[in-house]
Amino acid sequence: MLLYGHLLKDRSTMYDLTSRLELRATSEDNRVLDALAHARRYKTSRDYILERHEGGRPVDISFATLNWQKAVRDKNRPGVFVRKHFEAMVFAAFA
């Protein structure tokens, strides 16, 4: 969670960079790319983003550690991710 403060100043650069590059998974595992696409969809959201894709399928964040998986959820708001923590988790996974 503390990582977001470091990424805040580079947030727009990270989004710009990942949109300009053609990203492909090096294996059959597309979970991080899928999470990035989900973050892009909600880039302009204020605080929270849905835990499910538009089709109702849950966003798979099992690529992240259990600490990250816990940090991106707000226990008082089931069914949503905390946007800034979700973005930090996704960008940290790319790093």
C-alpha positions as CSV (number, residue, x, y, z in Angstrom):
1,M,0.0,0.0,0.0
2,L,2.8,2.4,0.7
3,L,4.1,1.9,-2.8
4,Y,1.3,4.0,-4.3
5,G,2.8,7.3,-3.0
6,H,5.9,6.5,-5.0
7,L,3.9,5.7,-8.1
8,L,1.6,8.6,-7.9
9,K,3.9,11.0,-9.7
10,D,4.5,8.4,-12.4
11,R,1.0,7.2,-12.8
12,S,0.2,8.9,-16.0
13,T,3.6,7.9,-17.4
14,M,2.9,4.2,-16.5
15,Y,-0.5,4.3,-18.2
16,D,1.0,6.1,-21.3
17,L,3.9,3.6,-21.5
18,T,1.7,0.5,-21.2
19,S,-0.7,1.8,-23.8
20,R,2.0,2.5,-26.3
21,L,3.8,-0.8,-25.9
22,E,2.5,-4.0,-27.4
23,L,2.4,-6.2,-24.2
24,R,2.2,-9.9,-24.5
25,A,2.5,-12.6,-21.8
26,T,5.6,-14.8,-22.1
27,S,3.5,-17.8,-21.0
28,E,-0.1,-18.8,-21.0
29,D,-0.6,-16.7,-17.9
30,N,-2.4,-13.4,-18.8
31,R,-3.6,-12.4,-15.3
32,V,-1.4,-9.3,-15.0
33,L,-2.3,-8.1,-18.5
34,D,-6.0,-8.7,-17.7
35,A,-5.7,-6.8,-14.5
36,L,-3.9,-3.9,-16.4
37,A,-6.8,-3.8,-18.9
38,H,-9.2,-3.6,-16.0
39,A,-7.3,-0.8,-14.4
40,R,-7.3,1.1,-17.7
41,R,-11.0,0.8,-17.9
42,Y,-11.4,2.5,-14.5
43,K,-8.4,4.9,-14.9
44,T,-10.7,7.9,-14.4
45,S,-12.6,6.5,-11.5
46,R,-12.2,8.3,-8.2
47,D,-11.7,5.8,-5.4
48,Y,-13.1,2.4,-6.1
49,I,-13.4,0.0,-9.1
50,L,-15.5,-3.1,-9.5
51,E,-14.0,-6.5,-8.8
52,R,-15.7,-7.9,-11.9
53,H,-15.3,-7.3,-15.6
54,E,-18.1,-5.9,-17.6
55,G,-19.3,-9.4,-18.4
56,G,-19.5,-10.3,-14.7
57,R,-16.3,-12.5,-14.6
58,P,-14.2,-11.7,-11.5
59,V,-10.8,-10.1,-12.0
60,D,-8.2,-12.7,-11.2
61,I,-5.5,-11.2,-8.9
62,S,-4.0,-14.5,-7.8
63,F,-0.7,-13.3,-9.4
64,A,-0.2,-11.0,-6.4
65,T,0.9,-11.9,-2.9
66,L,-1.7,-12.4,-0.3
67,N,-0.8,-9.1,1.3
68,W,-1.5,-7.3,-2.0
69,Q,-4.8,-9.2,-2.4
70,K,-5.8,-8.1,1.0
71,A,-4.6,-4.5,0.5
72,V,-6.6,-3.9,-2.7
73,R,-9.9,-4.7,-1.0
74,D,-11.8,-2.5,1.3
75,K,-13.5,-4.6,4.0
76,N,-16.3,-2.1,4.3
77,R,-17.1,-2.2,0.6
78,P,-17.4,-5.7,-0.7
79,G,-17.3,-6.2,-4.4
80,V,-14.8,-3.4,-5.1
81,F,-11.1,-2.7,-5.2
82,V,-9.5,0.4,-3.9
83,R,-8.4,1.9,-7.2
84,K,-5.0,3.4,-6.1
85,H,-3.9,0.2,-4.4
86,F,-5.1,-1.9,-7.3
87,E,-3.0,0.2,-9.7
88,A,0.0,0.0,-7.5
89,M,-0.3,-3.8,-7.3
90,V,-0.6,-4.1,-11.1
91,F,2.4,-1.7,-11.8
92,A,4.5,-3.4,-9.2
93,A,3.8,-6.7,-10.8
94,F,5.1,-5.3,-14.1
95,A,8.3,-4.0,-12.4
